[in-house]
Amino acid sequence: MPQEFCADKGFEDGELVHENKVVWFLNEHVLAREIRRSRYTKSRTTAKGAPVRQTLGISAVRSYITAIVDLWSFQKSKGINSHPNPRGEALNGVLRMRTHNEHRRRWLEFTDRAAETLQDGYNETKMVEAIQFCWQG
């Protein structure tokens, strides 16, 4: 876990990794973090016109967890950390809830995965015409 987080919270055991710290860190700094937008893409809105607030996806959250577990593994190999593996029930519960909430958000917003793609502005007849034009010339 980042040194700043442990220093801010003033943990007695310093930077030793264990499950409760990982869950706390994820809840405070990772799960609510919005994704950084590219300056070339426009912001997305829901069907009702409200802006979509996108946070980090599950793969990015898993990357954070992998890095923290690697730190725990290093501490364990040096004999510094006697705590069990931080991938316990609480952390797995956080991941399951995150996945569930992400699927629910996408379902409620009717997220169209084909939006902003080539197929967005074409119907079936126009697609056929475009393909025929490409093959003819």
Backbone hydrogen bonds, N-H to C=O, Kabsch-Sander energy under -0.5 kcal/mol:
donor,donor_aa,acceptor,acceptor_aa,energy
6,C,2,P,-1.6
7,A,3,Q,-2.5
8,D,4,E,-2.8
9,K,5,F,-2.1
10,G,6,C,-1.2
11,F,6,C,-1.3
14,G,11,F,-1.1
16,L,13,D,-1.0
21,K,18,H,-0.5
22,V,18,H,-1.9
23,V,19,E,-2.5
24,W,20,N,-2.2
25,F,21,K,-2.9
26,L,22,V,-2.7
27,N,23,V,-2.5
28,E,24,W,-2.1
29,H,25,F,-2.8
30,V,25,F,-0.7
30,V,26,L,-1.3
31,L,26,L,-2.9
33,R,30,V,-1.3
35,I,54,Q,-1.9
41,T,38,S,-1.0
46,T,50,A,-3.2
49,G,46,T,-1.6
52,V,44,R,-2.4
53,R,51,P,-0.5
54,Q,52,V,-0.9
56,L,33,R,-1.8
61,V,57,G,-1.9
62,R,58,I,-2.4
63,S,59,S,-1.6
64,Y,60,A,-1.9
65,I,61,V,-2.2
66,T,62,R,-2.6
67,A,63,S,-2.2
68,I,64,Y,-2.1
69,V,65,I,-2.7
70,D,66,T,-2.1
71,L,67,A,-1.8
72,W,68,I,-2.2
73,S,69,V,-2.5
74,F,70,D,-2.2
75,Q,71,L,-2.6
76,K,72,W,-2.7
77,S,73,S,-2.3
78,K,74,F,-1.6
79,G,76,K,-1.1
80,I,75,Q,-2.2
81,N,75,Q,-1.1
82,S,80,I,-0.5
88,G,86,P,-2.0
92,N,88,G,-2.3
93,G,89,E,-2.3
94,V,90,A,-2.0
95,L,91,L,-2.2
96,R,92,N,-2.5
97,M,93,G,-2.5
98,R,94,V,-2.4
99,T,95,L,-2.4
100,H,96,R,-2.5
101,N,97,M,-2.8
102,E,98,R,-2.2
103,H,99,T,-2.2
104,R,100,H,-2.3
105,R,101,N,-2.6
106,R,102,E,-2.2
107,W,103,H,-2.2
108,L,104,R,-2.7
109,E,105,R,-2.1
110,F,106,R,-0.6
110,F,107,W,-0.7
111,T,106,R,-2.0
113,R,111,T,-0.8
115,A,112,D,-1.3
117,T,114,A,-1.2
120,D,117,T,-1.3
121,G,118,L,-0.7
122,Y,119,Q,-0.9
127,M,123,N,-2.0
128,V,124,E,-2.1
129,E,125,T,-2.3
130,A,126,K,-2.4
131,I,127,M,-2.3
132,Q,128,V,-2.5
133,F,129,E,-2.4
134,C,130,A,-2.0
135,W,131,I,-2.0
136,Q,132,Q,-1.6
137,G,133,F,-1.5
